[in-house]
Amino acid sequence: MLALVTASAFFLRWLPTYGPPILMLPVISGGAALAIYLTQRRRYRARSHGLAGESIEADLPAVLWTAFAGVALGCLGIVVVLVS
């Protein structure tokens, strides 16, 4: 979560160089950080109950959404830099 917020700050630093299209990147990384923050308590609670009951399952949707956000950031970053 903190890495995504830091990445958002770096993307905002690129604003004077690449212009308004770069704003898509902090929106995506900030949105991903916010989603992680808002669902963190629920995920931790579910994992602690799973640990207590000795049956923990992977949170596949959370992993896939985080991976999707990372891939989207990378692709959009490349596109914005190449187009500008």
SESE-922563 format. One record per atom (N, C-alpha, C, O, CB): atom name; residue in three letters; z, x, y; chain; residue number from 1. Coordinates in Angstrom, 2 decimals. Each point is the difference from the previous one (the first is absolute). Glycine has a CB too. Example, Ala and Ser with C-alpha at 12.3 -4.5 7.8 and 13.67 -1.06 7.14 Angstrom:
<nodes>
{N Ala {7.80 13.19 -5.69} A 1}
{CA Ala {0.00 -0.89 1.19} A 1}
{C Ala {0.00 0.90 1.20} A 1}
{O Ala {0.66 1.04 -0.02} A 1}
{CB Ala {0.59 -2.93 -1.15} A 1}
{N Ser {-1.97 1.54 2.22} A 2}
{CA Ser {0.06 0.82 1.19} A 2}
{C Ser {0.73 -0.77 1.09} A 2}
{O Ser {0.17 0.51 1.11} A 2}
{CB Ser {-2.32 0.67 -1.74} A 2}
</nodes>
This chain:
<nodes>
{N Met {0.00 0.82 -1.17} A 1}
{CA Met {0.00 -0.82 1.17} A 1}
{C Met {0.00 0.88 1.26} A 1}
{O Met {-0.78 -0.23 0.92} A 1}
{CB Met {1.98 -1.59 -2.19} A 1}
{N Leu {-0.33 2.82 1.29} A 2}
{CA Leu {0.05 0.87 1.17} A 2}
{C Leu {-1.27 0.83 0.15} A 2}
{O Leu {-0.43 0.30 1.11} A 2}
{CB Leu {2.91 -0.21 -1.34} A 2}
{N Ala {-3.09 0.27 -0.89} A 3}
{CA Ala {-1.26 0.75 0.06} A 3}
{C Ala {-1.10 -0.85 0.62} A 3}
{O Ala {-0.82 0.51 0.76} A 3}
{CB Ala {1.50 0.81 -2.80} A 3}
{N Leu {-0.71 -2.61 1.74} A 4}
{CA Leu {-1.01 -0.88 0.58} A 4}
{C Leu {0.22 -0.19 1.50} A 4}
{O Leu {-0.97 -0.06 0.76} A 4}
{CB Leu {0.77 -1.11 -2.96} A 4}
{N Val {1.45 1.09 2.62} A 5}
{CA Val {0.29 -0.11 1.44} A 5}
{C Val {-0.41 1.29 0.72} A 5}
{O Val {-0.55 -0.05 1.10} A 5}
{CB Val {2.46 -1.54 -1.59} A 5}
{N Thr {-1.65 2.72 -0.13} A 6}
{CA Thr {-0.41 1.28 0.58} A 6}
{C Thr {-1.52 0.10 0.08} A 6}
{O Thr {-0.54 0.47 1.00} A 6}
{CB Thr {2.62 0.61 -1.90} A 6}
{N Ala {-2.76 -1.54 -0.14} A 7}
{CA Ala {-1.46 0.00 0.02} A 7}
{C Ala {-0.53 -0.89 1.13} A 7}
{O Ala {-1.00 0.33 0.63} A 7}
{CB Ala {0.97 0.08 -3.12} A 7}
{N Ser {0.70 -1.53 2.74} A 8}
{CA Ser {-0.41 -0.87 1.10} A 8}
{C Ser {0.07 0.73 1.34} A 8}
{O Ser {-0.87 -0.16 0.85} A 8}
{CB Ser {1.69 -1.82 -2.14} A 8}
{N Ala {0.22 2.79 1.46} A 9}
{CA Ala {0.13 0.77 1.24} A 9}
{C Ala {-1.13 1.02 0.13} A 9}
{O Ala {-0.53 0.20 1.09} A 9}
{CB Ala {3.03 -0.50 -1.16} A 9}
{N Phe {-2.86 0.94 -1.03} A 10}
{CA Phe {-1.12 0.94 0.04} A 10}
{C Phe {-1.30 -0.71 0.35} A 10}
{O Phe {-0.81 0.51 0.77} A 10}
{CB Phe {1.97 0.92 -2.46} A 10}
{N Phe {-1.37 -2.61 1.11} A 11}
{CA Phe {-1.22 -0.74 0.29} A 11}
{C Phe {-0.06 -0.39 1.48} A 11}
{O Phe {-1.07 0.05 0.60} A 11}
{CB Phe {1.04 -0.92 -2.96} A 11}
{N Leu {1.16 0.49 2.93} A 12}
{CA Leu {0.01 -0.35 1.43} A 12}
{C Leu {-0.30 1.22 0.87} A 12}
{O Leu {-0.56 -0.13 1.09} A 12}
{CB Leu {2.22 -1.68 -1.57} A 12}
{N Arg {-1.30 2.98 -0.01} A 13}
{CA Arg {-0.33 1.23 0.74} A 13}
{C Arg {-1.50 0.23 0.05} A 13}
{O Arg {-0.48 0.64 0.94} A 13}
{CB Arg {2.68 0.33 -1.62} A 13}
{N Trp {-2.93 -1.46 -0.29} A 14}
{CA Trp {-1.45 0.15 -0.04} A 14}
{C Trp {-0.73 -1.00 0.88} A 14}
{O Trp {-1.21 0.09 0.17} A 14}
{CB Trp {1.44 0.78 -2.46} A 14}
{N Leu {0.49 -1.83 2.86} A 15}
{CA Leu {-0.62 -1.06 0.80} A 15}
{C Leu {-0.88 0.52 1.13} A 15}
{O Leu {-1.11 -0.51 0.15} A 15}
{CB Leu {3.06 -0.89 -0.71} A 15}
{N Pro {-1.53 2.39 1.36} A 16}
{CA Pro {-0.88 0.47 1.07} A 16}
{C Pro {-1.29 0.66 -0.52} A 16}
{O Pro {-1.03 -0.03 0.67} A 16}
{CB Pro {3.08 0.36 0.72} A 16}
{N Thr {-1.99 0.25 -2.57} A 17}
{CA Thr {-1.15 0.70 -0.55} A 17}
{C Thr {-1.00 -0.96 -0.64} A 17}
{O Thr {-1.20 0.13 0.23} A 17}
{CB Thr {2.65 1.85 -0.61} A 17}
{N Tyr {-0.96 -2.94 -0.42} A 18}
{CA Tyr {-0.89 -0.86 -0.78} A 18}
{C Tyr {-0.12 -1.42 0.54} A 18}
{O Tyr {-0.84 -0.77 -0.48} A 18}
{CB Tyr {1.44 2.14 -1.47} A 18}
{N Gly {0.21 -1.75 2.92} A 19}
{CA Gly {-0.14 -1.30 0.63} A 19}
{C Gly {0.67 -1.14 -0.77} A 19}
{O Gly {0.74 0.24 -0.95} A 19}
{CB Gly {-2.85 0.58 1.90} A 19}
{N Pro {1.84 -2.04 -0.52} A 20}
{CA Pro {0.66 -1.19 -0.57} A 20}
{C Pro {-0.18 -0.22 -1.51} A 20}
{O Pro {0.90 -0.57 -0.62} A 20}
{CB Pro {-1.22 -0.41 2.83} A 20}
{N Pro {-0.79 1.42 -2.84} A 21}
{CA Pro {-0.09 -0.25 -1.45} A 21}
{C Pro {1.12 0.66 -0.80} A 21}
{O Pro {0.30 -0.44 -1.11} A 21}
{CB Pro {-2.74 0.28 1.40} A 21}
{N Ile {3.05 1.18 0.26} A 22}
{CA Ile {1.09 0.68 -0.72} A 22}
{C Ile {1.24 -0.88 -0.11} A 22}
{O Ile {0.88 0.29 -0.81} A 22}
{CB Ile {-1.77 1.91 1.62} A 22}
{N Leu {0.97 -3.26 -0.01} A 23}
{CA Leu {1.17 -0.89 -0.03} A 23}
{C Leu {0.14 -0.74 -1.33} A 23}
{O Leu {1.08 -0.51 -0.32} A 23}
{CB Leu {-1.32 0.25 2.78} A 23}
{N Met {-0.84 0.19 -3.23} A 24}
{CA Met {0.10 -0.63 -1.32} A 24}
{C Met {0.95 0.78 -0.92} A 24}
{O Met {0.69 -0.59 -0.82} A 24}
{CB Met {-3.04 -0.30 1.09} A 24}
{N Leu {2.37 2.20 -0.11} A 25}
{CA Leu {0.82 0.83 -0.88} A 25}
{C Leu {1.50 -0.21 0.22} A 25}
{O Leu {0.72 -0.18 -0.98} A 25}
{CB Leu {-2.56 1.85 0.98} A 25}
{N Pro {2.35 -1.64 1.25} A 26}
{CA Pro {1.43 -0.27 0.13} A 26}
{C Pro {0.39 -1.43 -0.36} A 26}
{O Pro {1.13 -0.26 -0.40} A 26}
{CB Pro {-1.07 1.99 2.17} A 26}
{N Val {-1.00 -2.66 -1.62} A 27}
{CA Val {0.30 -1.38 -0.40} A 27}
{C Val {0.19 -0.07 -1.52} A 27}
{O Val {0.93 -0.65 -0.47} A 27}
{CB Val {-2.26 -0.24 2.44} A 27}
{N Ile {0.46 1.56 -2.72} A 28}
{CA Ile {0.12 -0.02 -1.46} A 28}
{C Ile {1.24 0.75 -0.46} A 28}
{O Ile {0.76 -0.49 -0.83} A 28}
{CB Ile {-3.25 0.34 0.64} A 28}
{N Ser {2.70 1.36 0.73} A 29}
{CA Ser {1.16 0.77 -0.45} A 29}
{C Ser {1.31 -0.64 0.48} A 29}
{O Ser {0.99 0.01 -0.73} A 29}
{CB Ser {-2.40 2.08 0.77} A 29}
{N Gly {1.42 -2.63 1.15} A 30}
{CA Gly {1.20 -0.70 0.48} A 30}
{C Gly {0.26 -1.27 -0.79} A 30}
{O Gly {1.15 -0.32 -0.30} A 30}
{CB Gly {-1.56 1.25 2.56} A 30}
{N Gly {-0.65 -1.64 -2.61} A 31}
{CA Gly {0.15 -1.20 -0.82} A 31}
{C Gly {0.52 0.31 -1.40} A 31}
{O Gly {0.84 -0.72 -0.54} A 31}
{CB Gly {-2.69 -0.32 1.83} A 31}
{N Ala {1.35 2.14 -1.86} A 32}
{CA Ala {0.49 0.41 -1.32} A 32}
{C Ala {1.47 0.41 0.08} A 32}
{O Ala {0.79 -0.35 -0.88} A 32}
{CB Ala {-3.10 1.11 0.24} A 32}
{N Ala {2.68 -0.03 1.69} A 33}
{CA Ala {1.41 0.40 0.17} A 33}
{C Ala {0.89 -1.23 0.19} A 33}
{O Ala {1.09 -0.06 -0.56} A 33}
{CB Ala {-1.83 2.24 1.57} A 33}
{N Leu {0.27 -3.14 -0.25} A 34}
{CA Leu {0.77 -1.23 0.22} A 34}
{C Leu {0.15 -0.78 -1.31} A 34}
{O Leu {1.08 -0.52 -0.29} A 34}
{CB Leu {-1.90 0.43 2.67} A 34}
{N Ala {-0.24 0.01 -3.16} A 35}
{CA Ala {0.07 -0.71 -1.28} A 35}
{C Ala {0.99 0.69 -0.94} A 35}
{O Ala {0.77 -0.67 -0.69} A 35}
{CB Ala {-3.15 -0.09 0.98} A 35}
{N Ile {2.35 2.08 -0.32} A 36}
{CA Ile {0.96 0.73 -0.84} A 36}
{C Ile {1.42 -0.27 0.48} A 36}
{O Ile {0.89 -0.25 -0.82} A 36}
{CB Ile {-2.61 2.04 0.37} A 36}
{N Tyr {1.94 -1.75 1.74} A 37}
{CA Tyr {1.33 -0.22 0.56} A 37}
{C Tyr {0.52 -1.41 -0.31} A 37}
{O Tyr {1.15 -0.17 -0.38} A 37}
{CB Tyr {-1.68 1.81 2.20} A 37}
{N Leu {-0.34 -2.64 -1.66} A 38}
{CA Leu {0.42 -1.38 -0.20} A 38}
{C Leu {0.26 -0.35 -1.46} A 38}
{O Leu {0.79 -0.90 -0.29} A 38}
{CB Leu {-2.09 0.31 2.31} A 38}
{N Thr {0.65 1.28 -2.96} A 39}
{CA Thr {0.18 -0.30 -1.42} A 39}
{C Thr {0.92 0.98 -0.71} A 39}
{O Thr {0.23 -0.13 -1.20} A 39}
{CB Thr {-2.48 -0.88 1.22} A 39}
{N Gln {2.76 1.99 0.70} A 40}
{CA Gln {0.80 1.06 -0.61} A 40}
{C Gln {1.28 -0.53 -0.64} A 40}
{O Gln {0.33 0.37 -1.12} A 40}
{CB Gln {-1.28 1.20 2.80} A 40}
{N Arg {1.66 -2.42 -0.99} A 41}
{CA Arg {1.27 -0.52 -0.53} A 41}
{C Arg {-0.22 -0.80 -1.28} A 41}
{O Arg {0.75 0.13 -0.96} A 41}
{CB Arg {0.17 -0.21 3.30} A 41}
{N Arg {-1.96 -0.75 -2.35} A 42}
{CA Arg {-0.29 -0.80 -1.19} A 42}
{C Arg {-0.35 0.91 -1.18} A 42}
{O Arg {0.47 -0.22 -1.12} A 42}
{CB Arg {-1.29 -1.68 2.57} A 42}
{N Arg {-0.01 2.91 -1.21} A 43}
{CA Arg {-0.39 0.90 -1.07} A 43}
{C Arg {1.18 0.81 -0.52} A 43}
{O Arg {0.15 0.18 -1.21} A 43}
{CB Arg {-2.43 -0.04 2.21} A 43}
{N Tyr {3.13 0.35 -0.11} A 44}
{CA Tyr {1.17 0.76 -0.42} A 44}
{C Tyr {0.97 -0.87 -0.79} A 44}
{O Tyr {0.57 0.45 -0.99} A 44}
{CB Tyr {-0.82 1.02 2.99} A 44}
{N Arg {0.43 -2.71 -1.57} A 45}
{CA Arg {0.90 -0.90 -0.70} A 45}
{C Arg {-0.53 -0.28 -1.41} A 45}
{O Arg {0.76 0.00 -0.97} A 45}
{CB Arg {-0.07 -1.04 3.16} A 45}
{N Ala {-1.99 0.79 -2.30} A 46}
{CA Ala {-0.59 -0.26 -1.32} A 46}
{C Ala {0.13 1.22 -0.91} A 46}
{O Ala {0.27 -0.15 -1.19} A 46}
{CB Ala {-1.88 -1.48 2.24} A 46}
{N Arg {1.41 2.82 -0.52} A 47}
{CA Arg {0.10 1.21 -0.81} A 47}
{C Arg {1.45 0.28 -0.39} A 47}
{O Arg {0.26 0.49 -1.10} A 47}
{CB Arg {-2.29 0.43 2.24} A 47}
{N Ser {2.98 -1.23 -0.26} A 48}
{CA Ser {1.40 0.24 -0.36} A 48}
{C Ser {0.45 -0.97 -1.09} A 48}
{O Ser {0.77 0.37 -0.88} A 48}
{CB Ser {-0.31 0.45 3.21} A 48}
{N His {-0.94 -2.07 -2.28} A 49}
{CA His {0.31 -0.94 -1.08} A 49}
{C His {-0.67 0.44 -1.30} A 49}
{O His {0.58 -0.12 -1.08} A 49}
{CB His {-0.36 -1.75 2.76} A 49}
{N Gly {-1.43 2.38 -1.57} A 50}
{CA Gly {-0.68 0.50 -1.18} A 50}
{C Gly {0.70 1.21 -0.59} A 50}
{O Gly {0.07 0.14 -1.22} A 50}
{CB Gly {-2.20 -0.99 2.14} A 50}
{N Leu {2.64 1.71 -0.07} A 51}
{CA Leu {0.73 1.17 -0.46} A 51}
{C Leu {1.29 -0.42 -0.69} A 51}
{O Leu {0.37 0.55 -1.04} A 51}
{CB Leu {-1.36 0.82 2.90} A 51}
{N Ala {1.67 -2.34 -1.28} A 52}
{CA Ala {1.25 -0.48 -0.60} A 52}
{C Ala {-0.28 -0.68 -1.35} A 52}
{O Ala {0.80 0.12 -0.93} A 52}
{CB Ala {0.20 -0.43 3.24} A 52}
{N Gly {-2.12 -0.38 -2.41} A 53}
{CA Gly {-0.35 -0.68 -1.25} A 53}
{C Gly {-0.80 0.86 -0.95} A 53}
{O Gly {-0.44 -0.47 -1.05} A 53}
{CB Gly {0.47 -1.63 2.30} A 53}
{N Glu {-0.24 3.36 -0.88} A 54}
{CA Glu {-0.75 0.98 -0.81} A 54}
{C Glu {-1.42 -0.47 -0.31} A 54}
{O Glu {-0.50 0.22 -1.10} A 54}
{CB Glu {2.65 0.53 0.12} A 54}
{N Ser {-2.78 -1.40 1.96} A 55}
{CA Ser {-1.40 -0.41 -0.18} A 55}
{C Ser {-0.71 0.04 1.35} A 55}
{O Ser {-0.04 -1.00 0.72} A 55}
{CB Ser {0.66 -0.47 -2.71} A 55}
{N Ile {-1.17 2.61 2.33} A 56}
{CA Ile {-0.69 0.16 1.27} A 56}
{C Ile {-1.51 -0.03 -0.25} A 56}
{O Ile {-0.50 0.67 -0.89} A 56}
{CB Ile {2.43 0.68 1.86} A 56}
{N Glu {-2.62 -2.14 -0.16} A 57}
{CA Glu {-1.46 -0.04 -0.06} A 57}
{C Glu {-0.55 0.54 1.31} A 57}
{O Glu {0.62 -0.13 1.05} A 57}
{CB Glu {-0.59 -1.86 -2.63} A 57}
{N Ala {-1.18 2.60 1.50} A 58}
{CA Ala {-0.65 0.53 1.20} A 58}
{C Ala {-0.43 -1.14 0.91} A 58}
{O Ala {-0.40 -1.07 -0.47} A 58}
{CB Ala {-0.38 3.09 -0.82} A 58}
{N Asp {0.86 -1.79 2.59} A 59}
{CA Asp {-0.44 -0.99 0.98} A 59}
{C Asp {-1.47 0.27 0.31} A 59}
{O Asp {-0.33 0.59 1.03} A 59}
{CB Asp {2.68 -0.81 -0.02} A 59}
{N Leu {-3.21 -0.22 -1.90} A 60}
{CA Leu {-1.42 0.29 0.08} A 60}
{C Leu {-0.65 -0.50 1.29} A 60}
{O Leu {-0.79 0.74 0.59} A 60}
{CB Leu {0.73 -0.84 -3.07} A 60}
{N Pro {0.34 -1.12 2.95} A 61}
{CA Pro {-0.62 -0.43 1.26} A 61}
{C Pro {0.36 0.90 1.18} A 61}
{O Pro {-0.86 0.26 0.85} A 61}
{CB Pro {0.92 -2.59 -1.72} A 61}
{N Ala {1.17 2.80 0.94} A 62}
{CA Ala {0.40 0.87 1.10} A 62}
{C Ala {-0.76 1.32 -0.06} A 62}
{O Ala {-0.43 0.52 1.03} A 62}
{CB Ala {2.71 -1.58 -1.00} A 62}
{N Val {-2.44 1.60 -1.21} A 63}
{CA Val {-0.73 1.25 -0.17} A 63}
{C Val {-1.47 -0.19 0.38} A 63}
{O Val {-0.58 0.84 0.68} A 63}
{CB Val {2.16 -0.14 -2.51} A 63}
{N Leu {-2.17 -1.79 1.40} A 64}
{CA Leu {-1.41 -0.25 0.29} A 64}
{C Leu {-0.24 -0.23 1.49} A 64}
{O Leu {-0.98 0.49 0.55} A 64}
{CB Leu {0.72 -1.46 -2.83} A 64}
{N Trp {1.15 0.22 2.94} A 65}
{CA Trp {-0.15 -0.22 1.44} A 65}
{C Trp {0.16 1.29 0.80} A 65}
{O Trp {-0.72 0.23 0.97} A 65}
{CB Trp {1.58 -2.56 -1.28} A 65}
{N Thr {0.06 3.18 -0.11} A 66}
{CA Thr {0.18 1.28 0.69} A 66}
{C Thr {-1.22 0.89 -0.21} A 66}
{O Thr {-0.45 0.66 0.93} A 66}
{CB Thr {2.94 -0.84 -1.22} A 66}
{N Ala {-3.01 0.19 -0.92} A 67}
{CA Ala {-1.21 0.79 -0.29} A 67}
{C Ala {-1.19 -0.54 0.81} A 67}
{O Ala {-0.78 0.77 0.54} A 67}
{CB Ala {1.65 -0.26 -2.87} A 67}
{N Phe {-0.99 -1.83 2.41} A 68}
{CA Phe {-1.09 -0.61 0.77} A 68}
{C Phe {0.11 0.38 1.47} A 68}
{O Phe {-1.01 0.31 0.64} A 68}
{CB Phe {0.91 -2.21 -2.27} A 68}
{N Ala {1.31 1.87 2.18} A 69}
{CA Ala {0.19 0.38 1.40} A 69}
{C Ala {-0.37 1.46 0.23} A 69}
{O Ala {-0.61 0.32 1.02} A 69}
{CB Ala {2.44 -2.02 -0.81} A 69}
{N Gly {-1.47 2.58 -1.13} A 70}
{CA Gly {-0.36 1.41 0.12} A 70}
{C Gly {-1.50 0.23 -0.06} A 70}
{O Gly {-0.54 0.78 0.79} A 70}
{CB Gly {2.71 -0.20 -1.81} A 70}
{N Val {-2.83 -1.25 0.11} A 71}
{CA Val {-1.46 0.13 -0.12} A 71}
{C Val {-0.69 -0.58 1.24} A 71}
{O Val {-0.96 0.58 0.50} A 71}
{CB Val {1.14 -0.71 -3.01} A 71}
{N Ala {0.31 -1.00 2.99} A 72}
{CA Ala {-0.59 -0.61 1.20} A 72}
{C Ala {0.18 0.91 1.21} A 72}
{O Ala {-0.92 0.14 0.81} A 72}
{CB Ala {1.38 -2.42 -1.75} A 72}
{N Leu {0.71 2.89 1.08} A 73}
{CA Leu {0.22 0.94 1.11} A 73}
{C Leu {-0.94 1.18 -0.08} A 73}
{O Leu {-0.59 0.40 1.01} A 73}
{CB Leu {2.98 -1.10 -0.92} A 73}
{N Gly {-2.54 1.26 -1.26} A 74}
{CA Gly {-0.90 1.14 -0.17} A 74}
{C Gly {-1.44 -0.34 0.30} A 74}
{O Gly {-0.67 0.73 0.72} A 74}
{CB Gly {2.21 0.15 -2.42} A 74}
{N Cys {-2.02 -1.99 1.16} A 75}
{CA Cys {-1.39 -0.41 0.23} A 75}
{C Cys {-0.26 -0.33 1.47} A 75}
{O Cys {-1.00 0.44 0.57} A 75}
{CB Cys {0.92 -1.33 -2.91} A 75}
{N Leu {0.97 0.12 2.94} A 76}
{CA Leu {-0.18 -0.34 1.41} A 76}
{C Leu {0.08 1.22 0.90} A 76}
{O Leu {-0.73 0.11 0.98} A 76}
{CB Leu {1.69 -2.36 -1.44} A 76}
{N Gly {-0.07 3.18 0.13} A 77}
{CA Gly {0.11 1.23 0.78} A 77}
{C Gly {-1.28 0.80 -0.04} A 77}
{O Gly {-0.46 0.50 1.02} A 77}
{CB Gly {2.89 -0.45 -1.48} A 77}
{N Ile {-3.01 0.08 -0.72} A 78}
{CA Ile {-1.28 0.71 -0.14} A 78}
{C Ile {-1.10 -0.70 0.76} A 78}
{O Ile {-0.78 0.65 0.70} A 78}
{CB Ile {1.50 0.19 -2.93} A 78}
{N Val {-0.79 -2.16 2.10} A 79}
{CA Val {-1.06 -0.76 0.68} A 79}
{C Val {0.13 0.12 1.52} A 79}
{O Val {-1.00 0.23 0.69} A 79}
{CB Val {0.93 -1.84 -2.63} A 79}
{N Val {1.28 1.47 2.46} A 80}
{CA Val {0.19 0.06 1.45} A 80}
{C Val {-0.36 1.39 0.55} A 80}
{O Val {-0.62 0.11 1.05} A 80}
{CB Val {2.45 -1.84 -1.24} A 80}
{N Val {-1.44 2.77 -0.53} A 81}
{CA Val {-0.30 1.36 0.47} A 81}
{C Val {-1.50 0.28 -0.08} A 81}
{O Val {-0.55 0.62 0.91} A 81}
{CB Val {2.83 0.15 -1.67} A 81}
{N Leu {-2.94 -1.21 -0.29} A 82}
{CA Leu {-1.43 0.27 -0.13} A 82}
{C Leu {-0.85 -0.81 0.97} A 82}
{O Leu {-1.02 0.47 0.49} A 82}
{CB Leu {1.43 0.06 -2.88} A 82}
{N Val {0.02 -1.76 2.67} A 83}
{CA Val {-0.76 -0.86 0.92} A 83}
{C Val {0.18 0.42 1.45} A 83}
{O Val {-0.93 -0.12 0.80} A 83}
{CB Val {1.17 -1.75 -2.42} A 83}
{N Ser {0.95 2.35 1.96} A 84}
{CA Ser {0.28 0.34 1.41} A 84}
{C Ser {-0.60 1.30 0.41} A 84}
{O Ser {0.15 0.42 1.15} A 84}
{CB Ser {1.93 -1.65 -1.31} A 84}
</nodes>
